[in-house]
């Protein structure tokens, strides 16, 4: 597995764990793809160091 895939999986699993612990009495649906898609949209509208940090995260 590539490093990028491993990091993406770890972020997705960490996010899922956080949601499940916080909202344990509710039904939850989320898409790991959205964890990649939303930062991409934010990066597209960002400039400077913020954009670079987001792009580094997404790579």
TIPAZA-314267 format. One record per residue: residue number from 1; x, y, z of N, C-alpha, C in turn. Coordinates in steps of 0.02 Angstrom, whole numbers, plus 50000, padded with zeros to 5 digits. Example, Ala and Ser with C-alpha at 12.3 -4.5 7.8 and 13.67 -1.06 7.14 Angstrom:
BEGIN
+------+-------+-------+-------+-------+-------+-------+-------+-------+-------+
| resi |   n_x |   n_y |   n_z |  ca_x |  ca_y |  ca_z |   c_x |   c_y |   c_z |
+------+-------+-------+-------+-------+-------+-------+-------+-------+-------+
|    1 | 50660 | 49716 | 50390 | 50615 | 49775 | 50390 | 50660 | 49835 | 50390 |
|    2 | 50642 | 49888 | 50354 | 50684 | 49947 | 50357 | 50645 | 50002 | 50394 |
+------+-------+-------+-------+-------+-------+-------+-------+-------+-------+
This chain:
BEGIN
+------+-------+-------+-------+-------+-------+-------+-------+-------+-------+
| resi |   n_x |   n_y |   n_z |  ca_x |  ca_y |  ca_z |   c_x |   c_y |   c_z |
+------+-------+-------+-------+-------+-------+-------+-------+-------+-------+
|    1 | 50042 | 49942 | 50000 | 50000 | 50000 | 50000 | 50045 | 50062 | 50000 |
|    2 | 50028 | 50110 | 49960 | 50067 | 50171 | 49955 | 50058 | 50213 | 50019 |
|    3 | 50107 | 50254 | 50033 | 50106 | 50296 | 50093 | 50044 | 50341 | 50093 |
|    4 | 50028 | 50370 | 50035 | 49970 | 50415 | 50030 | 49906 | 50378 | 50048 |
|    5 | 49898 | 50318 | 50022 | 49838 | 50277 | 50037 | 49835 | 50261 | 50112 |
|    6 | 49892 | 50245 | 50140 | 49894 | 50229 | 50211 | 49874 | 50289 | 50254 |
|    7 | 49899 | 50347 | 50237 | 49882 | 50408 | 50274 | 49808 | 50424 | 50266 |
|    8 | 49783 | 50418 | 50204 | 49712 | 50431 | 50192 | 49669 | 50383 | 50232 |
|    9 | 49688 | 50320 | 50234 | 49651 | 50270 | 50273 | 49653 | 50286 | 50348 |
|   10 | 49711 | 50307 | 50372 | 49717 | 50324 | 50443 | 49674 | 50384 | 50461 |
|   11 | 49673 | 50434 | 50418 | 49631 | 50493 | 50430 | 49558 | 50474 | 50430 |
|   12 | 49537 | 50433 | 50382 | 49468 | 50411 | 50378 | 49448 | 50371 | 50440 |
|   13 | 49490 | 50325 | 50460 | 49475 | 50284 | 50519 | 49474 | 50325 | 50583 |
|   14 | 49520 | 50372 | 50589 | 49522 | 50416 | 50647 | 49458 | 50458 | 50651 |
|   15 | 49437 | 50485 | 50594 | 49377 | 50525 | 50591 | 49315 | 50483 | 50609 |
|   16 | 49311 | 50423 | 50582 | 49255 | 50378 | 50597 | 49253 | 50361 | 50672 |
|   17 | 49311 | 50346 | 50700 | 49314 | 50330 | 50771 | 49290 | 50389 | 50813 |
|   18 | 49312 | 50449 | 50796 | 49292 | 50509 | 50832 | 49216 | 50518 | 50828 |
|   19 | 49188 | 50511 | 50768 | 49116 | 50518 | 50760 | 49077 | 50466 | 50800 |
|   20 | 49099 | 50405 | 50796 | 49064 | 50351 | 50831 | 49067 | 50358 | 50907 |
|   21 | 49122 | 50383 | 50932 | 49128 | 50393 | 51004 | 49086 | 50453 | 51027 |
|   22 | 49085 | 50505 | 50987 | 49048 | 50566 | 51005 | 48973 | 50558 | 50997 |
|   23 | 48952 | 50524 | 50946 | 48881 | 50516 | 50930 | 48859 | 50443 | 50935 |
|   24 | 48876 | 50412 | 50991 | 48865 | 50340 | 50997 | 48791 | 50320 | 50998 |
|   25 | 48747 | 50365 | 51013 | 48676 | 50349 | 51017 | 48638 | 50366 | 50952 |
|   26 | 48674 | 50385 | 50900 | 48642 | 50405 | 50838 | 48668 | 50363 | 50780 |
|   27 | 48628 | 50359 | 50727 | 48651 | 50328 | 50665 | 48693 | 50379 | 50627 |
|   28 | 48749 | 50357 | 50600 | 48795 | 50402 | 50566 | 48814 | 50373 | 50498 |
|   29 | 48815 | 50417 | 50449 | 48838 | 50399 | 50382 | 48887 | 50453 | 50360 |
|   30 | 48946 | 50433 | 50338 | 48993 | 50480 | 50309 | 49032 | 50445 | 50255 |
|   31 | 49058 | 50484 | 50210 | 49095 | 50457 | 50154 | 49169 | 50475 | 50162 |
|   32 | 49213 | 50425 | 50164 | 49285 | 50440 | 50165 | 49307 | 50483 | 50106 |
|   33 | 49272 | 50476 | 50050 | 49288 | 50517 | 49991 | 49278 | 50591 | 50007 |
|   34 | 49227 | 50607 | 50047 | 49216 | 50677 | 50064 | 49274 | 50706 | 50104 |
|   35 | 49309 | 50664 | 50141 | 49367 | 50687 | 50179 | 49423 | 50709 | 50132 |
|   36 | 49424 | 50685 | 50072 | 49473 | 50704 | 50021 | 49445 | 50762 | 49979 |
|   37 | 49381 | 50760 | 49965 | 49350 | 50808 | 49920 | 49344 | 50878 | 49950 |
|   38 | 49321 | 50883 | 50012 | 49311 | 50948 | 50043 | 49377 | 50986 | 50050 |
|   39 | 49431 | 50956 | 50075 | 49494 | 50994 | 50077 | 49518 | 51015 | 50007 |
|   40 | 49503 | 50976 | 49956 | 49521 | 50995 | 49887 | 49484 | 51058 | 49867 |
|   41 | 49420 | 51063 | 49884 | 49382 | 51123 | 49868 | 49409 | 51184 | 49907 |
|   42 | 49425 | 51173 | 49969 | 49453 | 51228 | 50010 | 49520 | 51250 | 49981 |
|   43 | 49562 | 51202 | 49962 | 49627 | 51219 | 49933 | 49619 | 51259 | 49868 |
|   44 | 49568 | 51242 | 49829 | 49557 | 51278 | 49766 | 49541 | 51351 | 49778 |
|   45 | 49512 | 51367 | 49835 | 49495 | 51437 | 49850 | 49545 | 51471 | 49897 |
|   46 | 49599 | 51436 | 49914 | 49649 | 51463 | 49960 | 49708 | 51492 | 49923 |
|   47 | 49748 | 51530 | 49960 | 49810 | 51558 | 49933 | 49865 | 51552 | 49986 |
|   48 | 49926 | 51560 | 49964 | 49983 | 51563 | 50008 | 49996 | 51500 | 50049 |
|   49 | 50019 | 51510 | 50112 | 50037 | 51453 | 50154 | 49979 | 51405 | 50168 |
|   50 | 49920 | 51432 | 50173 | 49862 | 51388 | 50185 | 49853 | 51340 | 50128 |
|   51 | 49858 | 51365 | 50067 | 49850 | 51322 | 50009 | 49905 | 51269 | 50007 |
|   52 | 49966 | 51288 | 50022 | 50022 | 51241 | 50022 | 50013 | 51186 | 50074 |
|   53 | 49989 | 51205 | 50133 | 49977 | 51155 | 50186 | 49923 | 51106 | 50166 |
|   54 | 49869 | 51131 | 50136 | 49816 | 51087 | 50114 | 49840 | 51041 | 50058 |
|   55 | 49878 | 51067 | 50011 | 49904 | 51026 | 49956 | 49952 | 50973 | 49982 |
|   56 | 49993 | 50991 | 50032 | 50038 | 50941 | 50062 | 49997 | 50885 | 50095 |
|   57 | 49943 | 50903 | 50129 | 49900 | 50853 | 50161 | 49868 | 50807 | 50109 |
|   58 | 49848 | 50836 | 50053 | 49812 | 50798 | 50002 | 49858 | 50753 | 49960 |
|   59 | 49922 | 50767 | 49959 | 49969 | 50727 | 49918 | 49984 | 50661 | 49949 |
+------+-------+-------+-------+-------+-------+-------+-------+-------+-------+
